[in-house]
Amino acid sequence: MRSYKLIAPAKINLYLEIIGDRSDGYHELVMILQSIDLADEIEIHSLSSETIHVHCNHPQVPTDKSNLVYRAAELMVKRFPEAFTKHGGVDITVHKHIPVAAGLAGGSTNAAAVLVGIDLLWNLGLTQTEIEELGSTLGSDVPFCVAGGTVIATGRGEQLSPLPSLDHIYIVLGKYRSLEVSTAWAYKNYRQEYGSTYLRDTNDLASRAAAVHSGGIVKAIVEKDAVAIAQKLHNDLEKVVLPSYSQVLHLRELFASQPGVIGTMMSGSGPSVFALCTSQEQAEKIQQQVRQTIPDEDLELFVTRTITHGIQVVGNG
Ligand code: ATP
């Protein structure tokens, strides 16, 4: 029986702007997505029987058909039935380190790892673009998670255009374990409160995306200027999530008040909040400082950093 072990990194949003509605119920977005070294491990073993099994060490993550990992494997079975018959089923184990329902694309990156892993297991020889296209049918963040790095994402988040990669910007990231924000809730509330201000003309959508592309944050990324990037962080969803979740707002304010923090923002639809820091030492100091101020064990704090890759194969047998 063959097997692969893969690393599936989380992402943060350095930028998230909602620029319009779509007829499919999603929103037109301009995002800058960034991979970080906080990652899950995925092990995929081939099985002699034609079945899919999923295991996960995290109690909040389902192992049935609602797991994105299961859905990724099922998609591969549907698209490549002959390979399934030839090579057999898959047994997938997810070792979770990425907080769940956190705005960090945990499920999406797991699904991307399964697509990459099954491609190898079944010798399909798919290109990165083909894997990304398969991923886009599972979720908007899945295509980005395949190659990761630093990317400007438009459409519903699946149209990717790479930016120069940002390595080694240190980050402190916080998430309350018991706090989950539904992505659907955040977008629905945003639409209700701010929907009338959307740009609805497709030409305007294109020019808005182009404006972000030629704007301050992309310039700062190209120049690898961490301080300038930190000053240009943006997330429209903060407008609806922060007023409803006082713990998230408080954590963000606490991060912002720490010496050595150059910028802070909520990731995706939250409730994760991150702070960009001047150095690893500073990030570790800030983690300790915040831990002393909020000793609540419900608050998970991580020191992490920006990385230049998405899914990585780290072992095979
Ligand atoms: P995004 O940033 O893409 O919106 P997220 O980080 O907010 O995603 P996830 O961690 O992917 O959210 O979890 C969202 C929901 O999906 C959870 O309620 C969880 O139970 C479910 N889920 C299904 N499969 C997985 C998986 N493999 N890992 C984590 N959660 C999963």
Residues whose N, C-alpha, C, O or C-beta is under 5 A from the ligand:
A	BS01	ATP	Q60 V61 P62 S66 N67 L68 V69 P99 V100 A101 A102 G103 L104 A105 G106 G107 S108 N110 D141 T183 G268 G270
